[in-house]
């Protein structure tokens, strides 16, 4: 594992050469991709670092999104908006994410988990183009830090009772010492805020709307997945108390998706609508994770990967429209099919993915999650019907509002798209649809 960490560390001094950094990032992601053929529970072992099937998928997603961010942020170089600092910040963020997903020691995991906030904050404040970006950064910082302090106390208590913070050793020794509701909530809260759970989600739309395209892509693509990944790691220590609290989390998750989906239907800002749709998707993921059965976990992991690619692509498309029209308002951006027909095709493909239509992996994840929630309680079928309906509704609303209608009459001199934009969108779309052919890759439980 250390060789990949060292590779990423050595990329930081090369940040001054954008093309070289981009090519080496692609090379690293392909090196990681060919490591899939293993027959062990843990591989890439080193001191406090290791990789299992879940970590492997999450690290591959982080490296892939890093490449897509470099492709999507070419305007930083063209407009000379401190490209060296931007590339350095993005590389450090990717390094911290790889450390988080590969750490097998809870304290190292916590430090990496919290450290990823700093580069994200720098991206939002440094390259965001809205006046309220500092407020958005402070929202994100305080929501996450406030919820994370009880988690640190929880980890220190783990060490006091067990004498170790290695995850594999803890899972054998933690059966009845920590089955109190307060302890459980303090350990889980940080991941629920990062997911984000309804009632603790207000920082996310704010951060997305104020962030540059790279910040939005990284937030949607990988940083939201830290919450789900953390829950997968921490819940085995609390299975007994979690079983008695499952009703609460599933109720919040299912109701969240219905309520937030209705909120999506009244958004007029493209990025805000896509950000709220992320919150809606994470509601079903929360329900699947808290059930902690095979179908629930596999479905949650599949949705996390699929949503990371699809939502990141939609944010990039919203940025392409913004770069042409200088507005993200759905009241002004109408009739884009007439002036950007090639982009309209990509809007259609990624909107189909967002509503979990075949052949995307989102469909596979939703089938798993809906089945697991219905087997837990058949009454939930009514809420699941509503959320499936509204999920399609807000996606069709986004597509129809932006692509159809009469375009704003002050728009002129448009070009449909550049090769670089089509390549970036294809690299979002291809894994989203090709991975369905190898679904066992995502069913690792």
Secondary structure, 3 states (H helix, E strand, C coil): CHHHHHHHHHHHHHHHCHHHHHHHHHHHHHHHHHHHCCCCCCEEEECCEEECHHHHHHHHHHHHHHHHHHHHCHHHHHCCCCHHHHHHHHHHHHHHHHHHHHECEHHHHHHHHHHHHHHHHHHHHHHCCCCCHHHHHHHHHHHHHHHHHHHHHHHHHHHHHHCCCEHHHHHHHCCCCCCCHHHHHHHHHHHHHHHCCCCCCHHHHHHHHHCCHHHHHHHHHHHCHHHHHHHHHHHHHHHHHHHHHHHHHHHHHHHHHHHHHHHHCCCCEHHHHHHHHHHHHHHHHHHHHHHCCHHHHHHHHHHHHHHHHHHHHHHHHHHHHHHHHCCCECCCCCCHHHHCHHHHHHHHHHHHHHCCCCCCHHHHHHHHHHHHHHHHCHHHHHHHHHHHHHHHHHHHHHHHHHHCCCCCCCCCCCCCCCHHHHHHHHHHHHHHHHHHHHHHHCCCC
